[in-house]
Amino acid sequence: MTIPLPPAIAGYLAADSSDDIATLLRTFTDDAVVVDEGNTHKGHGEIAAWKTQASTQYSYTVAPFAIHQDGDQITVTAHLAGNFPGSPLDLRYRFALRGDRIAALEIAP
């Protein structure tokens, strides 16, 4: 099932699945913040380092299956499957958009 996603979120998920870091960074504002596994990554440099490390450790696919908007927060729930501990699992991606790019992202079970 395909669900409609805002362009920045669709772009992020497509780049995340393909490990295309340059394209992934273009979906974020310059001062964006990502929180994943209890760690905070601020700005393009830290986000690129986070994504590069994750890409070298694990291979996975992301299949979004639900979206919910609450004010300026958009939560996308996706099924992840790959070679990481606990696979497969469902994760919630909480996005805050600024214009046509992602200003904040929190990834949590």
C-alpha positions in Angstrom: 0.0 0.0 0.0 1.3 3.4 -0.9 0.4 6.4 1.3 0.6 10.0 0.2 3.6 11.8 1.8 4.7 15.4 1.7 7.6 15.7 -0.8 10.3 16.3 1.8 9.3 13.2 3.7 9.0 11.1 0.6 12.4 12.3 -0.5 13.9 11.5 2.8 12.5 8.0 2.9 13.6 7.3 -0.6 17.2 8.5 0.0 17.3 6.7 3.3 16.5 3.4 1.7 19.1 4.0 -1.1 21.8 5.3 1.2 22.1 8.4 -1.0 23.4 10.8 1.6 23.7 13.9 -0.6 20.0 13.6 -1.6 19.0 12.8 2.0 20.7 16.1 3.2 18.8 18.1 0.6 15.6 17.2 2.4 16.8 18.9 5.6 17.1 22.6 6.5 20.7 23.6 7.2 20.1 23.7 11.0 17.9 20.5 11.2 18.0 18.2 14.2 17.7 14.4 14.1 17.2 12.4 17.2 17.8 8.6 16.8 18.6 5.9 19.4 18.8 8.6 22.1 21.5 10.6 20.1 21.0 14.1 18.8 22.6 15.2 15.4 22.5 18.9 14.5 23.1 20.3 11.1 24.2 18.7 7.8 27.6 17.7 9.1 26.4 15.7 12.0 23.4 14.3 10.1 25.7 13.1 7.3 28.0 11.4 9.9 25.0 9.7 11.5 23.7 8.5 8.2 27.1 7.3 7.0 27.7 5.3 10.1 24.2 3.7 9.9 24.7 2.9 6.3 28.0 1.1 6.9 26.6 -1.0 9.7 23.2 -2.0 8.4 21.2 -2.6 5.2 17.4 -2.2 5.5 14.3 -1.4 3.6 11.7 1.1 4.8 8.0 0.7 4.0 5.7 3.5 5.3 2.2 2.3 6.1 0.6 5.1 8.2 0.7 8.9 8.4 -0.8 11.2 11.1 -0.6 15.0 11.4 -1.0 16.7 14.7 -0.4 20.5 14.4 3.0 21.0 12.8 4.1 17.4 13.6 3.8 14.7 11.0 4.3 11.1 12.2 5.0 8.4 9.6 5.0 4.8 10.8 7.1 2.5 8.7 8.1 -1.2 8.7 11.8 -1.7 8.6 13.5 -5.0 7.7 17.2 -5.7 7.4 20.3 -7.0 9.0 20.0 -5.1 12.3 19.2 -6.4 15.8 15.4 -6.8 16.3 14.6 -6.9 12.6 11.9 -6.5 11.4 10.3 -3.8 13.4 8.0 -0.8 13.1 9.3 2.7 13.7 7.7 6.1 14.1 9.3 9.0 12.3 8.2 12.3 13.8 8.9 15.1 11.3 8.6 18.9 11.7 8.7 20.7 8.4 9.9 24.2 7.6 8.8 25.2 4.2 9.6 22.4 1.9 12.3 20.8 4.0 12.6 18.9 7.3 13.6 21.0 10.3 13.4 18.1 12.9 13.1 14.4 12.8 12.8 12.0 15.8 12.9 8.2 15.1 11.5 6.0 17.8 9.9 2.5 18.2 
